[in-house]
Amino acid sequence: MKTKNILQVENLDQQQRAIKEQVLTDQKNDIIKYTQTINNNAKEEENKMLEGVLNQINSFSEEYGKTNGYDLVFGTTLSGSILYGCPARDITDEILEALNNRYKGID
């Protein structure tokens, strides 16, 4: 069977060969696009599911921290985030003001 196909390709003139090659190239590109689309869709679905799980974990961690009197609950995420922080412990505004003052030269 392979020998027959090879002989058929060898017997094609240049124009026919170019057309066959273009058809094969187009099919290959279609398969690549389809694969990329499937992979992107799968990644989007995975992200949606992961986001839902993380939201549940964060909500539970905040509730647990408040209920049990914790000021901070640390997470083991890749970013090393804080899952819950008592608002009284938030010094973000203080830091921003000091940082802005330093850049203005007001130290």
N, C-alpha and C positions, 0 to 999 in steps of 0.2 A: 504494500500500500504506500509506504513512504517513497519507495523507488518510483512508483507511478507519479506521485505528486511532484517529486523532484524533476522528473522528465517533463512533466507538463509545464512547470515553471521555466525550465530551460528552453522550451519550444516557443515561449511567448516572445512577441517582438517587443521592442523597447517601450513603446507606448502602452501596450497591454500590461507589461511588467510594472511600469510606473503607476498605472491605475490600480493594480493589485496591491502594490506597496502602499499607496495612499489609503486604500480601504483598510488595510491591516493597521496602519499608523492611526487612522481615525478610530478604529475599534479599540486599539490599545489605549488611546487618550480617553475614550469614553469609559473604559474600565477603571482607569486611574481616577477620573472625576467621580465616578460612582463610589469607588472605595473611599475617597476623601469625604464625600457627602455622608456616607454611612458612619465613618469615624467621627466626623463633626457632630452628627446627630447623637451618637452614643455618648460623646463627651458632654454635650449639653444636658442630656438626661442624667448622667452621672452627677454633674454639678448641681442640678436641681434637687436630686435626692440627697446629696451631701449637705446642701444648704439647709434643707428641711431638718435633717438630723442635728446639724450644728445649732440651729435655732432652738430646737428642743433642749439640747444640752445646756446652752447658754441660759435659757429661761429657767430651767431647773436649778442650775448653779446659782443664779441670782436669788431665786426664792429660798434655796437652802441656806445661802450665806446670810440673808436677812433674818430668816427664822431662827438660825442657830447663833446669831450674834457675831458673825465673822466680819471683819473689816475688808479683807481681801480673799479672793479665791483664785488661785493661779491655775492655768490650763497647761496641758502638755501638747499644745499645738506646735506646728513648725515655727510659728512666729513668737511663741512663748508668751502669749497674751494673758491678760488678766480676765477671767471669766466674770468676776463680780468685784466691784469696788464700792465701798461705802462713799457716798457723795461728799461726806465731810472730809474724807482723805484726799479728795481730788485737788491737786495743786496746779492744774493746767494753766489757769488764768495767771497765777503767780509766776510761773515759769515763763509764759509768753511775755508778760510785762517786763520781767528782768532781762529777757533775751532782747526784746525791742530796745530797752534802755541801753544795753551794752552796744548794740549796733548804732544807736544814735550818739554814743559817747557820753552817756549820762551816768555811767557806773555809779 
